[in-house]
Structure formats: structure tokens, C-alpha cells
Amino acid sequence: MSAIPRPRGFEVAELNGHIGIRDSKNPTAGRLTLTRQHFTSLLAQLASPP
């Protein structure tokens, strides 16, 4: 029997006009910083059907 992987958590925050995303279970691993425009585009891509 294999273990079921646990979902990862992410934190999203406003950072001086940009959007920061990091792994909430490993916050020292770094972060992804996006402009608001790129963040909006990312959300649209994630919400669209495959």
C-alpha cells in the first residue's frame, strides 16, 4: 500500500505592488514574485479547462 501524498499549502501576499507566492510548509525555500498582471494571467490559466 502506498501513502497518499498530502496537498501542499501556499501563501500569497502583496509585496510592494507585486504578488509573492511561497510554500507555507517550507517558507525558507524561496518565493515566486509576479506582477499583478502576470498573477492574474496565472490564475486565468489555472482556472481554464484543459
C-alpha positions as CSV (number, residue, x, y, z in Angstrom):
1,M,0.0,0.0,0.0
2,S,1.4,3.4,-1.0
3,A,1.0,6.5,1.0
4,I,-1.3,9.2,-0.3
5,P,0.6,12.5,-0.8
6,R,-0.7,15.4,1.3
7,P,-1.6,18.5,-0.5
8,R,0.9,21.4,-0.2
9,G,-0.1,24.8,1.1
10,F,0.8,28.1,-0.5
11,E,0.8,31.6,0.9
12,V,0.0,34.6,-1.3
13,A,0.9,38.1,-0.3
14,E,1.1,41.6,-1.7
15,L,4.7,42.7,-1.9
16,N,5.3,46.4,-2.9
17,G,3.0,46.3,-5.8
18,H,3.8,42.7,-6.7
19,I,2.4,39.3,-5.7
20,G,4.6,36.9,-3.7
21,I,3.8,33.2,-3.6
22,R,5.7,30.7,-1.3
23,D,5.3,27.2,0.1
24,S,3.8,27.6,3.6
25,K,5.3,24.3,4.7
26,N,8.8,25.4,3.7
27,P,8.9,29.2,3.7
28,T,12.7,29.4,3.6
29,A,12.8,27.7,0.2
30,G,12.2,30.9,-1.6
31,R,9.3,32.6,-3.3
32,L,7.9,33.4,-6.7
33,T,7.3,37.1,-7.3
34,L,4.9,38.2,-10.0
35,T,3.5,41.4,-11.3
36,R,-0.3,41.8,-10.7
37,Q,-0.8,41.3,-14.5
38,H,1.2,38.1,-14.5
39,F,-0.6,36.8,-11.4
40,T,-4.0,37.5,-13.0
41,S,-2.8,35.6,-16.1
42,L,-1.6,32.7,-14.0
43,L,-5.0,32.4,-12.2
44,A,-6.8,32.5,-15.5
45,Q,-4.7,29.7,-16.9
46,L,-5.2,27.6,-13.8
47,A,-9.0,28.2,-13.9
48,S,-9.4,27.4,-17.6
49,P,-10.3,23.8,-18.6
50,P,-7.5,21.7,-20.1
